[in-house]
Amino acid sequence: MRVLVVEDDAQVASFIRRALREEGYAADLASNGEEAFFQAQTGDYDIIILDLVLPKRPGMDVLRQLREDGVAVPILVITAKGDISDRVAGLDGGADDYLVKPFRSEELLARVRALLRRRGDLIPTFLRVGDLELDSLRRKVSRGSREIELSNREYAVLEYLMRNPGRVVTRTMLAEHVWEQDFDPLSNVIDVHIARLRRKIDDGEAAKLLHTVRGQGYRIEAREAEQKASADA
């Protein structure tokens, strides 16, 4: 999952980003309203965490404009303004939830998970490719009766692949969705994570699920011939 954090206080932004990364999310930062609006319009985000008091363009203006433009990404508003009237204005302006500063990372992450669960009504939270299963609510991955332990980044790569079964996923697509904006396109880190996933998912299995499409990217799918061979075995 990829999150846009909009916060002009560098210390608070760093605190939020660190908490999200420890939970396995990729997090981009925006420090003013204009930058936030541009990134929200052009980036592929699963959730936006938005401060209301921002330089260059107020957060409330960003919120309303995004909703008017049809951006349906869940938005969690964070602000020091905790009066009922402020909360009502934020929710009526298009926010999905409202969190008053100061807050603990546990509450922030719980609210993020809650928003993603609500989005699960439209986006499946249980994914299956062949006998490989991923439960995004419990962050559990298994193949058959075998539970698979993954690092946070390995999990994020696998989840994105499984949300695009049978489709070629390019390195650029993975970089944009799983890694932050400062990702080095010349790095081999994606290939390293794919190799680790292949070992954990396919080693010892008759049916291989994770495939390399030479010169294009990667694809996860259960091919019919392999499924039949596995069933016959």
C-alpha positions in Angstrom: 0.0 0.0 0.0 1.2 3.5 -0.8 0.4 6.5 1.3 0.7 10.3 0.7 1.6 12.2 3.9 0.8 15.9 3.7 2.4 17.7 6.7 4.5 20.9 6.8 6.1 20.1 10.2 9.2 18.0 9.3 9.3 16.4 12.7 5.7 15.3 12.6 6.0 14.1 8.9 9.1 12.1 9.8 7.2 10.5 12.8 4.3 9.5 10.6 6.4 8.2 7.7 8.5 6.1 10.1 5.4 4.5 11.6 3.9 3.8 8.2 7.2 2.2 7.0 7.4 0.0 10.1 3.9 -1.2 9.2 5.0 -2.0 5.6 3.5 0.9 3.8 5.4 3.1 1.2 5.0 6.7 2.1 5.6 9.9 0.1 5.8 13.3 1.7 4.3 16.7 0.6 5.0 19.8 2.7 2.6 22.3 1.2 -0.9 22.4 -0.3 0.1 23.0 -3.9 2.6 20.0 -3.8 0.0 17.9 -2.1 -2.7 18.6 -4.7 -0.3 17.8 -7.6 0.9 14.5 -6.0 -2.6 13.4 -5.1 -3.8 14.0 -8.7 -0.9 12.3 -10.4 0.2 9.6 -7.9 -1.3 6.1 -7.3 -2.2 6.3 -3.6 -4.2 4.0 -1.4 -4.8 6.6 1.3 -3.9 10.2 1.9 -3.0 11.6 5.4 -3.7 15.4 5.2 -2.9 18.2 7.6 -5.3 21.2 7.2 -2.9 24.0 8.2 -0.5 24.2 5.2 1.5 26.8 3.4 0.7 27.9 -0.2 -2.7 26.3 -0.2 -5.0 25.4 2.8 -5.5 21.7 3.4 -9.3 22.2 3.4 -9.1 23.7 -0.1 -7.0 20.7 -1.2 -9.5 18.3 0.3 -12.6 19.9 -1.3 -10.9 20.3 -4.7 -9.8 16.6 -4.8 -13.4 15.5 -4.0 -14.8 17.9 -6.6 -12.4 16.4 -9.2 -13.5 12.9 -8.4 -10.5 11.7 -6.4 -12.0 8.9 -4.3 -8.9 7.9 -2.3 -9.6 7.6 1.5 -8.4 10.8 3.2 -7.5 10.9 6.9 -7.4 14.5 8.1 -4.9 15.3 10.9 -4.9 18.7 12.6 -4.5 20.5 15.9 -8.0 21.9 15.5 -10.1 19.7 17.6 -13.3 21.6 18.1 -16.6 19.9 17.0 -17.1 22.6 14.4 -13.7 21.9 12.9 -14.3 18.2 12.8 -17.7 18.7 11.2 -16.2 21.0 8.6 -13.5 18.5 7.7 -15.9 15.5 7.4 -18.4 17.6 5.4 -15.6 18.7 3.2 -14.8 15.2 2.1 -12.6 13.6 4.8 -13.2 10.0 5.7 -11.8 10.3 9.2 -10.4 13.0 11.5 -7.5 12.7 13.9 -6.5 15.4 16.4 -2.9 16.2 17.2 -1.1 15.1 19.3 -1.7 11.4 18.6 0.1 8.1 19.1 1.3 6.0 16.2 -0.9 3.1 17.3 -4.0 5.2 16.8 -2.8 6.6 13.5 -2.1 3.1 12.2 -5.4 1.8 13.5 -7.3 4.5 11.7 -5.4 3.8 8.5 -6.2 0.1 8.7 -9.9 1.0 9.4 -10.1 3.2 6.2 -8.4 0.4 4.2 -11.0 -2.1 5.5 -13.8 0.2 4.4 -12.2 0.5 1.0 -12.2 -3.3 1.0 -15.9 -3.1 0.1 -14.6 -2.1 -3.4 -11.1 -3.6 -3.3 -10.8 -7.3 -2.2 -9.0 -7.9 1.0 -8.6 -11.6 0.4 -6.6 -12.6 -2.7 -5.9 -16.0 -4.3 -3.8 -17.1 -7.2 -3.8 -20.9 -7.6 -3.2 -22.2 -4.1 -1.5 -19.0 -2.9 -3.6 -16.9 -0.6 -3.1 -13.4 0.9 -5.2 -11.9 3.6 -4.5 -8.2 3.6 -6.4 -7.6 6.8 -4.4 -10.1 8.9 -1.3 -9.6 6.6 -1.1 -13.4 6.3 0.3 -15.3 3.3 0.0 -19.0 2.7 0.4 -21.5 0.0 -1.6 -24.6 0.6 -1.1 -25.6 4.2 2.3 -23.7 4.3 2.4 -20.3 5.9 4.9 -17.9 4.3 6.9 -15.4 6.3 7.6 -12.2 4.4 9.4 -9.0 5.1 7.3 -5.8 4.9 8.6 -5.0 1.4 8.3 -8.5 0.1 4.7 -8.5 1.3 4.0 -5.2 -0.5 5.5 -6.5 -3.8 3.5 -9.7 -3.6 0.2 -7.9 -2.7 0.6 -5.6 -5.7 1.3 -8.6 -8.0 -1.7 -10.5 -6.7 -3.9 -7.5 -7.2 -2.9 -7.8 -10.9 -3.1 -11.5 -11.6 -2.2 -12.6 -15.1 -1.1 -9.1 -15.9 2.5 -8.1 -16.7 3.7 -5.8 -13.9 6.7 -3.7 -14.9 9.5 -2.6 -12.7 8.3 0.9 -13.1 4.8 0.0 -11.8 6.3 -1.8 -8.8 8.6 1.2 -8.1 5.7 3.7 -8.3 3.4 1.7 -6.0 5.6 -0.1 -3.5 8.6 2.3 -3.2 8.7 6.0 -2.4 9.4 8.8 -4.9 13.1 8.8 -4.2 13.5 5.3 -5.4 16.6 4.8 -7.6 15.5 3.5 -11.0 19.0 2.0 -11.5 18.9 -0.1 -8.4 18.5 -3.9 -8.6 16.4 -3.9 -5.3 13.2 -5.0 -7.2 15.0 -7.9 -8.8 16.3 -8.9 -5.4 12.9 -8.9 -3.8 11.4 -10.9 -6.7 14.1 -13.5 -6.3 13.4 -13.8 -2.6 9.7 -14.1 -3.3 10.2 -16.8 -5.9 12.3 -18.8 -3.4 9.6 -18.5 -0.7 6.6 -19.1 -2.9 7.7 -21.5 -5.7 10.7 -23.5 -4.4 9.6 -27.1 -3.9 6.3 -26.5 -5.6 5.3 -28.4 -8.8 3.3 -25.4 -10.1 5.3 -22.2 -10.4 3.3 -19.0 -9.9 5.8 -16.1 -10.2 7.0 -15.7 -13.8 9.5 -13.3 -15.4 8.4 -11.8 -18.7 11.7 -11.1 -20.4 12.2 -7.5 -21.2 8.9 -6.5 -19.7 8.5 -7.3 -16.1 6.8 -10.0 -13.9 3.5 -11.8 -13.8 1.8 -14.0 -11.2 -0.6 -16.6 -12.4 -1.5 -20.2 -12.1 -1.1 -21.7 -15.5 -3.6 -24.3 -16.5 -1.0 -26.9 -17.5 0.8 -26.5 -14.2 -2.5 -26.6 -12.2 -3.4 -29.9 -14.0 0.0 -31.4 -13.4 -0.2 -30.5 -9.8 -3.7 -31.9 -9.4 -2.7 -35.2 -11.2 0.3 -35.5 -8.9 
